[in-house]
């Protein structure tokens, strides 16, 4: 069971990252915040590009920022948007979360106060995972 204070801080970090988004094309700002097993919080925002496919989602920006700081174990990710309803991570982000946070809870929050929560395992059933590369 996660510490409610840590989750409140995680939601706040995701909301704080959201306005940092560089999203001139979609105008869809996303903030994401990862909670490590040590209780650290690492945030990210989406960073788009004039070459559209080169843009990167907030969740993957957060994961890269976490890994460069040496964190590899996560319990939760919060995704914050201004959308009308809570939005789940895209398929590519689900796959990236699967690598280092396979047991994580995914919480999606909106600025209007709506919230949804899933287990990553429910968002990405039958994942391709590190063990898939080995003949086991
Ligand atoms: N996006 C994210 O950053 N995270 C999500 O969970 C969904 C989508 C970004 C990608 C793109 O910059 C914009 O939102 C519209 O798809």
Backbone and ligand atoms as CSV (ligand in chain L), in Angstrom:
chain,resi,resn,atom,element,x,y,z
A,1,UNK,N,N,0.864,-1.204,0.000
A,1,UNK,CA,C,0.000,0.000,0.000
A,1,UNK,C,C,0.888,1.238,0.000
A,2,UNK,N,N,0.622,2.142,-0.929
A,2,UNK,CA,C,1.492,3.316,-1.050
A,2,UNK,C,C,1.153,4.366,0.003
A,3,UNK,N,N,2.166,5.072,0.412
A,3,UNK,CA,C,2.028,6.167,1.373
A,3,UNK,C,C,1.184,7.279,0.725
A,4,UNK,N,N,0.052,7.635,1.311
A,4,UNK,CA,C,-0.806,8.665,0.702
A,4,UNK,C,C,-0.088,9.995,0.522
A,5,UNK,N,N,0.832,10.303,1.430
A,5,UNK,CA,C,1.581,11.565,1.294
A,5,UNK,C,C,2.496,11.521,0.077
A,6,UNK,N,N,3.127,10.364,-0.138
A,6,UNK,CA,C,4.001,10.219,-1.309
A,6,UNK,C,C,3.177,10.332,-2.588
A,7,UNK,N,N,1.983,9.745,-2.572
A,7,UNK,CA,C,1.139,9.819,-3.776
A,7,UNK,C,C,0.631,11.234,-4.014
A,8,UNK,N,N,0.368,11.958,-2.942
A,8,UNK,CA,C,-0.053,13.359,-3.096
A,8,UNK,C,C,1.097,14.166,-3.701
A,9,UNK,N,N,2.318,13.896,-3.244
A,9,UNK,CA,C,3.487,14.596,-3.794
A,9,UNK,C,C,3.714,14.202,-5.253
A,10,UNK,N,N,3.415,12.948,-5.561
A,10,UNK,CA,C,3.581,12.476,-6.945
A,10,UNK,C,C,2.588,13.168,-7.877
A,11,UNK,N,N,1.341,13.267,-7.430
A,11,UNK,CA,C,0.340,13.994,-8.228
A,11,UNK,C,C,0.784,15.447,-8.426
A,12,UNK,N,N,1.270,16.067,-7.367
A,12,UNK,CA,C,1.695,17.472,-7.455
A,12,UNK,C,C,2.859,17.616,-8.436
A,13,UNK,N,N,3.783,16.650,-8.423
A,13,UNK,CA,C,4.939,16.717,-9.331
A,13,UNK,C,C,4.498,16.571,-10.783
A,14,UNK,N,N,3.520,15.704,-11.026
A,14,UNK,CA,C,3.026,15.526,-12.405
A,14,UNK,C,C,2.331,16.803,-12.876
A,15,UNK,N,N,1.531,17.393,-12.005
A,15,UNK,CA,C,0.858,18.649,-12.379
A,15,UNK,C,C,1.869,19.779,-12.572
A,16,UNK,N,N,2.926,19.792,-11.784
A,16,UNK,CA,C,3.945,20.846,-11.927
A,16,UNK,C,C,4.703,20.696,-13.236
A,17,UNK,N,N,4.880,19.457,-13.695
A,17,UNK,CA,C,5.617,19.220,-14.945
A,17,UNK,C,C,4.771,19.548,-16.176
A,18,UNK,N,N,3.457,19.425,-16.047
A,18,UNK,CA,C,2.570,19.575,-17.207
A,18,UNK,C,C,2.767,20.907,-17.948
A,19,UNK,N,N,2.797,22.058,-17.256
A,19,UNK,CA,C,2.975,23.325,-18.003
A,19,UNK,C,C,4.355,23.483,-18.626
A,20,UNK,N,N,5.302,22.639,-18.238
A,20,UNK,CA,C,6.631,22.669,-18.847
A,20,UNK,C,C,6.648,22.012,-20.224
A,21,UNK,N,N,5.563,21.330,-20.561
A,21,UNK,CA,C,5.524,20.579,-21.819
A,21,UNK,C,C,5.849,21.476,-23.009
A,22,UNK,N,N,6.587,20.914,-23.937
A,22,UNK,CA,C,6.817,21.585,-25.227
A,22,UNK,C,C,5.900,20.879,-26.231
A,23,UNK,N,N,4.725,21.444,-26.416
A,23,UNK,CA,C,3.715,20.768,-27.233
A,23,UNK,C,C,3.064,21.756,-28.205
A,24,UNK,N,N,3.890,22.414,-29.044
A,24,UNK,CA,C,3.313,23.429,-29.939
A,24,UNK,C,C,2.446,22.838,-31.043
A,25,UNK,N,N,2.571,21.548,-31.309
A,25,UNK,CA,C,1.840,20.937,-32.425
A,25,UNK,C,C,0.503,20.377,-31.964
A,26,UNK,N,N,0.532,19.543,-30.955
A,26,UNK,CA,C,-0.730,18.960,-30.463
A,26,UNK,C,C,-1.439,19.887,-29.484
A,27,UNK,N,N,-0.680,20.761,-28.826
A,27,UNK,CA,C,-1.209,21.589,-27.732
A,27,UNK,C,C,-1.716,20.734,-26.571
A,28,UNK,N,N,-1.363,19.482,-26.557
A,28,UNK,CA,C,-1.801,18.565,-25.501
A,28,UNK,C,C,-0.642,18.415,-24.520
A,29,UNK,N,N,-0.744,19.116,-23.401
A,29,UNK,CA,C,0.355,19.099,-22.426
A,29,UNK,C,C,0.185,17.939,-21.467
A,30,UNK,N,N,1.285,17.245,-21.246
A,30,UNK,CA,C,1.264,16.089,-20.336
A,30,UNK,C,C,2.421,16.211,-19.358
A,31,UNK,N,N,2.117,15.977,-18.090
A,31,UNK,CA,C,3.162,15.847,-17.071
A,31,UNK,C,C,3.131,14.420,-16.555
A,32,UNK,N,N,4.279,13.892,-16.222
A,32,UNK,CA,C,4.336,12.536,-15.661
A,32,UNK,C,C,5.307,12.549,-14.494
A,33,UNK,N,N,5.043,11.736,-13.506
A,33,UNK,CA,C,5.962,11.631,-12.373
A,33,UNK,C,C,6.024,10.181,-11.927
A,34,UNK,N,N,7.257,9.711,-11.775
A,34,UNK,CA,C,7.527,8.339,-11.325
A,34,UNK,C,C,7.874,8.356,-9.850
A,35,UNK,N,N,7.388,7.362,-9.125
A,35,UNK,CA,C,7.767,7.178,-7.720
A,35,UNK,C,C,8.686,5.961,-7.640
A,36,UNK,N,N,9.879,6.164,-7.102
A,36,UNK,CA,C,10.822,5.045,-6.995
A,36,UNK,C,C,10.532,4.260,-5.712
A,37,UNK,N,N,11.074,3.062,-5.656
A,37,UNK,CA,C,10.901,2.251,-4.445
A,37,UNK,C,C,11.562,2.914,-3.238
A,38,UNK,N,N,12.488,3.846,-3.482
A,38,UNK,CA,C,13.123,4.606,-2.389
A,38,UNK,C,C,12.323,5.840,-1.990
A,39,UNK,N,N,11.214,6.090,-2.660
A,39,UNK,CA,C,10.397,7.262,-2.340
A,39,UNK,C,C,10.810,8.522,-3.067
A,40,UNK,N,N,11.708,8.383,-4.058
A,40,UNK,CA,C,12.095,9.560,-4.850
A,40,UNK,C,C,11.056,9.806,-5.948
A,41,UNK,N,N,10.978,11.060,-6.358
A,41,UNK,CA,C,10.038,11.446,-7.417
A,41,UNK,C,C,10.813,12.050,-8.575
A,42,UNK,N,N,10.558,11.548,-9.771
A,42,UNK,CA,C,11.214,12.075,-10.972
A,42,UNK,C,C,10.131,12.392,-12.001
A,43,UNK,N,N,10.173,13.617,-12.506
A,43,UNK,CA,C,9.103,14.083,-13.396
A,43,UNK,C,C,9.581,14.222,-14.832
A,44,UNK,N,N,8.620,14.293,-15.735
A,44,UNK,CA,C,8.896,14.536,-17.148
A,44,UNK,C,C,7.691,15.210,-17.779
A,45,UNK,N,N,7.907,15.775,-18.964
A,45,UNK,CA,C,6.794,16.356,-19.723
A,45,UNK,C,C,6.997,15.948,-21.174
A,46,UNK,N,N,5.939,16.059,-21.975
A,46,UNK,CA,C,6.120,15.705,-23.384
A,46,UNK,C,C,6.923,16.779,-24.105
A,47,UNK,N,N,7.739,16.321,-25.030
A,47,UNK,CA,C,8.627,17.203,-25.795
A,47,UNK,C,C,8.425,16.862,-27.269
A,48,UNK,N,N,7.695,17.736,-27.967
A,48,UNK,CA,C,7.368,17.462,-29.371
A,48,UNK,C,C,8.451,17.993,-30.292
A,49,UNK,N,N,8.287,17.702,-31.575
A,49,UNK,CA,C,9.307,18.060,-32.549
A,49,UNK,C,C,8.642,18.353,-33.885
A,50,UNK,N,N,9.241,19.261,-34.659
A,50,UNK,CA,C,8.713,19.592,-35.987
A,50,UNK,C,C,8.660,18.351,-36.872
A,51,UNK,N,N,9.577,17.438,-36.659
A,51,UNK,CA,C,9.484,16.113,-37.288
A,51,UNK,C,C,8.639,15.276,-36.326
A,52,UNK,N,N,7.341,15.251,-36.517
A,52,UNK,CA,C,6.403,14.782,-35.498
A,52,UNK,C,C,6.787,13.476,-34.795
A,53,UNK,N,N,7.204,12.436,-35.519
A,53,UNK,CA,C,7.485,11.172,-34.814
A,53,UNK,C,C,8.664,11.256,-33.849
A,54,UNK,N,N,9.459,12.313,-33.942
A,54,UNK,CA,C,10.602,12.460,-33.030
A,54,UNK,C,C,10.166,12.971,-31.657
A,55,UNK,N,N,8.908,13.374,-31.545
A,55,UNK,CA,C,8.414,13.829,-30.240
A,55,UNK,C,C,8.422,12.679,-29.236
A,56,UNK,N,N,8.486,13.033,-27.964
A,56,UNK,CA,C,8.552,11.994,-26.931
A,56,UNK,C,C,7.548,12.317,-25.830
A,57,UNK,N,N,6.910,11.284,-25.341
A,57,UNK,CA,C,5.867,11.438,-24.315
A,57,UNK,C,C,6.476,11.745,-22.946
A,58,UNK,N,N,5.633,12.325,-22.089
A,58,UNK,CA,C,6.053,12.698,-20.741
A,58,UNK,C,C,6.561,11.490,-19.935
A,59,UNK,N,N,5.904,10.359,-20.091
A,59,UNK,CA,C,6.291,9.178,-19.314
A,59,UNK,C,C,7.706,8.722,-19.673
A,60,UNK,N,N,8.024,8.786,-20.960
A,60,UNK,CA,C,9.367,8.325,-21.371
A,60,UNK,C,C,10.433,9.354,-21.035
A,61,UNK,N,N,10.075,10.630,-21.046
A,61,UNK,CA,C,11.020,11.656,-20.590
A,61,UNK,C,C,11.329,11.428,-19.103
A,62,UNK,N,N,10.283,11.145,-18.329
A,62,UNK,CA,C,10.484,10.892,-16.890
A,62,UNK,C,C,11.352,9.653,-16.684
A,63,UNK,N,N,11.104,8.620,-17.469
A,63,UNK,CA,C,11.893,7.389,-17.294
A,63,UNK,C,C,13.368,7.635,-17.622
A,64,UNK,N,N,13.639,8.366,-18.666
A,64,UNK,CA,C,15.031,8.674,-18.998
A,64,UNK,C,C,15.691,9.497,-17.905
A,65,UNK,N,N,14.951,10.477,-17.387
A,65,UNK,CA,C,15.497,11.318,-16.307
A,65,UNK,C,C,15.776,10.490,-15.064
A,66,UNK,N,N,14.938,9.498,-14.815
A,66,UNK,CA,C,15.140,8.641,-13.638
A,66,UNK,C,C,16.359,7.738,-13.819
A,67,UNK,N,N,16.460,7.162,-14.996
A,67,UNK,CA,C,17.566,6.214,-15.226
A,67,UNK,C,C,18.913,6.928,-15.163
A,68,UNK,N,N,18.985,8.141,-15.691
A,68,UNK,CA,C,20.268,8.852,-15.662
A,68,UNK,C,C,20.659,9.217,-14.223
A,69,UNK,N,N,19.675,9.261,-13.339
A,69,UNK,CA,C,19.972,9.506,-11.922
A,69,UNK,C,C,20.194,8.205,-11.154
A,70,UNK,N,N,20.134,7.090,-11.835
A,70,UNK,CA,C,20.456,5.808,-11.207
A,70,UNK,C,C,19.270,5.040,-10.657
A,71,UNK,N,N,18.041,5.504,-10.924
A,71,UNK,CA,C,16.858,4.813,-10.398
A,71,UNK,C,C,16.369,3.783,-11.410
A,72,UNK,N,N,16.047,2.608,-10.897
A,72,UNK,CA,C,15.597,1.533,-11.791
A,72,UNK,C,C,14.387,0.772,-11.283
A,73,UNK,N,N,13.845,1.185,-10.151
A,73,UNK,CA,C,12.704,0.460,-9.584
A,73,UNK,C,C,11.627,1.463,-9.197
A,74,UNK,N,N,10.432,1.227,-9.691
A,74,UNK,CA,C,9.346,2.196,-9.526
A,74,UNK,C,C,8.064,1.491,-9.088
A,75,UNK,N,N,7.288,2.209,-8.310
A,75,UNK,CA,C,6.028,1.625,-7.838
A,75,UNK,C,C,4.810,2.276,-8.499
A,76,UNK,N,N,4.926,3.557,-8.830
A,76,UNK,CA,C,3.777,4.289,-9.374
A,76,UNK,C,C,4.239,5.272,-10.444
A,77,UNK,N,N,3.331,5.547,-11.352
A,77,UNK,CA,C,3.517,6.677,-12.261
A,77,UNK,C,C,2.208,7.442,-12.288
A,78,UNK,N,N,2.307,8.758,-12.197
A,78,UNK,CA,C,1.132,9.621,-12.345
A,78,UNK,C,C,1.257,10.381,-13.656
A,79,UNK,N,N,0.178,10.403,-14.412
A,79,UNK,CA,C,0.099,11.144,-15.671
A,79,UNK,C,C,-0.932,12.255,-15.470
A,80,UNK,N,N,-0.544,13.478,-15.745
A,80,UNK,CA,C,-1.445,14.618,-15.542
A,80,UNK,C,C,-1.710,15.324,-16.864
A,81,UNK,N,N,-2.982,15.602,-17.126
A,81,UNK,CA,C,-3.364,16.321,-18.350
A,81,UNK,C,C,-4.515,17.288,-18.053
A,82,UNK,N,N,-4.837,18.058,-19.086
A,82,UNK,CA,C,-6.014,18.927,-19.048
A,82,UNK,C,C,-7.191,18.270,-19.770
A,83,UNK,N,N,-7.053,17.021,-20.110
A,83,UNK,CA,C,-8.093,16.336,-20.887
A,83,UNK,C,C,-9.396,16.254,-20.086
A,84,UNK,N,N,-10.474,15.977,-20.804
A,84,UNK,CA,C,-11.775,15.891,-20.143
A,84,UNK,C,C,-11.891,14.676,-19.243
A,85,UNK,N,N,-11.255,13.598,-19.643
A,85,UNK,CA,C,-11.267,12.381,-18.834
A,85,UNK,C,C,-9.823,11.883,-18.698
A,86,UNK,N,N,-9.530,11.135,-17.658
A,86,UNK,CA,C,-8.152,10.651,-17.460
A,86,UNK,C,C,-7.693,9.795,-18.639
A,87,UNK,N,N,-6.470,10.057,-19.091
A,87,UNK,CA,C,-5.968,9.342,-20.263
A,87,UNK,C,C,-4.888,8.340,-19.859
A,88,UNK,N,N,-4.965,7.119,-20.348
A,88,UNK,CA,C,-3.917,6.132,-20.068
A,88,UNK,C,C,-2.690,6.386,-20.946
A,89,UNK,N,N,-1.544,5.842,-20.567
A,89,UNK,CA,C,-0.329,6.005,-21.388
A,89,UNK,C,C,-0.493,5.345,-22.752
A,90,UNK,N,N,0.220,5.881,-23.741
A,90,UNK,CA,C,0.191,5.286,-25.080
A,90,UNK,C,C,0.883,3.920,-25.043
A,91,UNK,N,N,0.737,3.198,-26.115
A,91,UNK,CA,C,1.300,1.850,-26.170
A,91,UNK,C,C,2.807,1.816,-26.006
A,92,UNK,N,N,3.490,2.794,-26.620
A,92,UNK,CA,C,4.955,2.790,-26.517
A,92,UNK,C,C,5.390,3.045,-25.074
A,93,UNK,N,N,4.690,3.938,-24.385
A,93,UNK,CA,C,5.026,4.208,-22.979
A,93,UNK,C,C,4.709,3.006,-22.100
A,94,UNK,N,N,3.634,2.294,-22.401
A,94,UNK,CA,C,3.342,1.074,-21.636
A,94,UNK,C,C,4.506,0.103,-21.755
A,95,UNK,N,N,5.030,-0.031,-22.965
A,95,UNK,CA,C,6.154,-0.944,-23.189
A,95,UNK,C,C,7.393,-0.483,-22.430
A,96,UNK,N,N,7.643,0.815,-22.414
A,96,UNK,CA,C,8.822,1.341,-21.699
A,96,UNK,C,C,8.648,1.167,-20.188
A,97,UNK,N,N,7.452,1.396,-19.686
A,97,UNK,CA,C,7.206,1.171,-18.254
A,97,UNK,C,C,7.394,-0.305,-17.908
A,98,UNK,N,N,7.001,-1.165,-18.817
A,98,UNK,CA,C,7.105,-2.612,-18.577
A,98,UNK,C,C,8.543,-3.044,-18.261
A,99,UNK,N,N,9.499,-2.383,-18.882
A,99,UNK,CA,C,10.900,-2.786,-18.737
A,99,UNK,C,C,11.384,-2.636,-17.294
A,100,UNK,N,N,11.133,-1.496,-16.683
A,100,UNK,CA,C,11.690,-1.218,-15.345
A,100,UNK,C,C,10.620,-1.061,-14.274
A,101,UNK,N,N,9.376,-1.020,-14.666
A,101,UNK,CA,C,8.307,-0.829,-13.676
A,101,UNK,C,C,7.137,-1.777,-13.962
A,102,UNK,N,N,7.423,-3.070,-14.135
A,102,UNK,CA,C,6.363,-3.980,-14.591
A,102,UNK,C,C,5.208,-4.121,-13.605
A,103,UNK,N,N,5.480,-3.881,-12.333
A,103,UNK,CA,C,4.421,-4.033,-11.323
A,103,UNK,C,C,3.799,-2.696,-10.925
A,104,UNK,N,N,4.093,-1.656,-11.685
A,104,UNK,CA,C,3.659,-0.324,-11.225
A,104,UNK,C,C,2.166,-0.101,-11.391
A,105,UNK,N,N,1.663,0.785,-10.585
A,105,UNK,CA,C,0.302,1.295,-10.701
A,105,UNK,C,C,0.366,2.564,-11.549
A,106,UNK,N,N,-0.566,2.718,-12.437
A,106,UNK,CA,C,-0.620,3.883,-13.321
A,106,UNK,C,C,-1.835,4.718,-12.911
A,107,UNK,N,N,-1.574,5.937,-12.498
A,107,UNK,CA,C,-2.649,6.834,-12.056
A,107,UNK,C,C,-2.716,7.990,-13.042
A,108,UNK,N,N,-3.916,8.256,-13.556
A,108,UNK,CA,C,-4.082,9.364,-14.492
A,108,UNK,C,C,-5.005,10.391,-13.859
A,109,UNK,N,N,-4.562,11.635,-13.866
A,109,UNK,CA,C,-5.317,12.707,-13.222
A,109,UNK,C,C,-5.533,13.841,-14.222
A,110,UNK,N,N,-6.616,14.556,-14.014
A,110,UNK,CA,C,-6.888,15.714,-14.867
A,110,UNK,C,C,-6.987,16.959,-14.001
A,111,UNK,N,N,-6.782,18.107,-14.653
A,111,UNK,CA,C,-6.830,19.353,-13.892
A,111,UNK,C,C,-8.238,19.632,-13.358
A,112,UNK,N,N,-9.258,18.969,-13.930
A,112,UNK,CA,C,-10.615,19.162,-13.397
A,112,UNK,C,C,-10.902,18.233,-12.217
A,113,UNK,N,N,-9.927,17.399,-11.865
A,113,UNK,CA,C,-10.090,16.581,-10.653
A,113,UNK,C,C,-10.487,15.139,-10.888
A,114,UNK,N,N,-10.643,14.743,-12.161
A,114,UNK,CA,C,-10.975,13.341,-12.432
A,114,UNK,C,C,-9.726,12.476,-12.282
A,115,UNK,N,N,-9.932,11.230,-11.948
A,115,UNK,CA,C,-8.787,10.340,-11.728
A,115,UNK,C,C,-9.159,8.902,-12.095
A,116,UNK,N,N,-8.192,8.190,-12.638
A,116,UNK,CA,C,-8.363,6.769,-12.919
A,116,UNK,C,C,-7.067,6.066,-12.545
A,117,UNK,N,N,-7.179,4.797,-12.237
A,117,UNK,CA,C,-5.971,4.039,-11.854
A,117,UNK,C,C,-6.060,2.635,-12.421
A,118,UNK,N,N,-4.922,2.169,-12.890
A,118,UNK,CA,C,-4.819,0.826,-13.435
A,118,UNK,C,C,-3.518,0.185,-12.962
A,119,UNK,N,N,-3.472,-1.124,-13.043
A,119,UNK,CA,C,-2.198,-1.838,-12.950
A,119,UNK,C,C,-1.616,-1.874,-14.356
A,120,UNK,N,N,-0.306,-1.632,-14.476
A,120,UNK,CA,C,0.295,-1.707,-15.812
A,120,UNK,C,C,-0.003,-3.073,-16.440
A,121,UNK,N,N,-0.013,-4.103,-15.625
A,121,UNK,CA,C,-0.255,-5.454,-16.146
A,121,UNK,C,C,-1.613,-5.556,-16.842
A,122,UNK,N,N,-2.580,-4.743,-16.418
A,122,UNK,CA,C,-3.887,-4.755,-17.084
A,122,UNK,C,C,-3.876,-3.923,-18.359
A,123,UNK,N,N,-3.012,-2.897,-18.392
A,123,UNK,CA,C,-2.913,-2.063,-19.603
A,123,UNK,C,C,-2.076,-2.732,-20.684
A,124,UNK,N,N,-1.182,-3.617,-20.262
A,124,UNK,CA,C,-0.291,-4.282,-21.227
A,124,UNK,C,C,-0.213,-5.785,-20.916
A,125,UNK,N,N,-1.284,-6.498,-21.242
A,125,UNK,CA,C,-1.249,-7.943,-21.011
A,125,UNK,C,C,-0.329,-8.617,-22.037
A,126,UNK,N,N,0.188,-9.767,-21.687
A,126,UNK,CA,C,1.092,-10.524,-22.572
A,126,UNK,C,C,2.230,-9.640,-23.092
A,127,UNK,N,N,2.988,-9.017,-22.195
A,127,UNK,CA,C,4.037,-8.089,-22.652
A,127,UNK,C,C,5.234,-8.812,-23.253
A,128,UNK,N,N,5.898,-8.122,-24.128
A,128,UNK,CA,C,7.255,-8.531,-24.523
A,128,UNK,C,C,8.155,-7.944,-23.456
A,129,UNK,N,N,8.936,-8.800,-22.799
A,129,UNK,CA,C,9.711,-8.348,-21.634
A,129,UNK,C,C,11.117,-8.909,-21.715
A,130,UNK,N,N,12.011,-8.489,-20.789
A,130,UNK,CA,C,13.399,-8.942,-20.891
A,130,UNK,C,C,13.525,-10.454,-21.037
A,131,UNK,N,N,12.721,-11.206,-20.306
A,131,UNK,CA,C,12.842,-12.672,-20.377
A,131,UNK,C,C,12.397,-13.207,-21.738
A,132,UNK,N,N,11.652,-12.394,-22.489
A,132,UNK,CA,C,11.206,-12.844,-23.814
A,132,UNK,C,C,12.397,-13.031,-24.755
A,133,UNK,N,N,13.510,-12.371,-24.442
A,133,UNK,CA,C,14.690,-12.473,-25.301
A,133,UNK,C,C,15.481,-13.755,-25.058
A,134,UNK,N,N,15.160,-14.405,-23.918
A,134,UNK,CA,C,15.883,-15.626,-23.592
A,134,UNK,C,C,15.005,-16.819,-23.891
A,135,UNK,N,N,15.642,-17.906,-24.167
A,135,UNK,CA,C,14.923,-19.126,-24.523
A,135,UNK,C,C,14.584,-19.897,-23.254
A,136,UNK,N,N,13.554,-19.438,-22.518
A,136,UNK,CA,C,13.221,-20.084,-21.235
A,136,UNK,C,C,11.844,-20.687,-21.305
L,1,LIG,N1,N,1.440,12.135,-24.760
L,1,LIG,C1,C,2.142,11.966,-23.605
L,1,LIG,O1,O,3.108,12.675,-23.328
L,1,LIG,N2,N,1.732,11.002,-22.763
L,1,LIG,C2,C,0.610,10.272,-22.907
L,1,LIG,O2,O,0.287,9.463,-22.035
L,1,LIG,C3,C,-0.212,10.417,-24.113
L,1,LIG,C4,C,0.329,11.318,-25.153
L,1,LIG,C5,C,1.831,13.237,-25.651
L,1,LIG,C6,C,2.438,12.853,-26.955
L,1,LIG,C7,C,2.156,14.102,-27.764
L,1,LIG,O3,O,3.148,15.076,-27.476
L,1,LIG,C8,C,0.841,14.589,-27.238
L,1,LIG,O4,O,0.689,13.999,-25.960
L,1,LIG,C9,C,-0.351,14.258,-28.104
L,1,LIG,O5,O,-0.383,12.916,-28.399
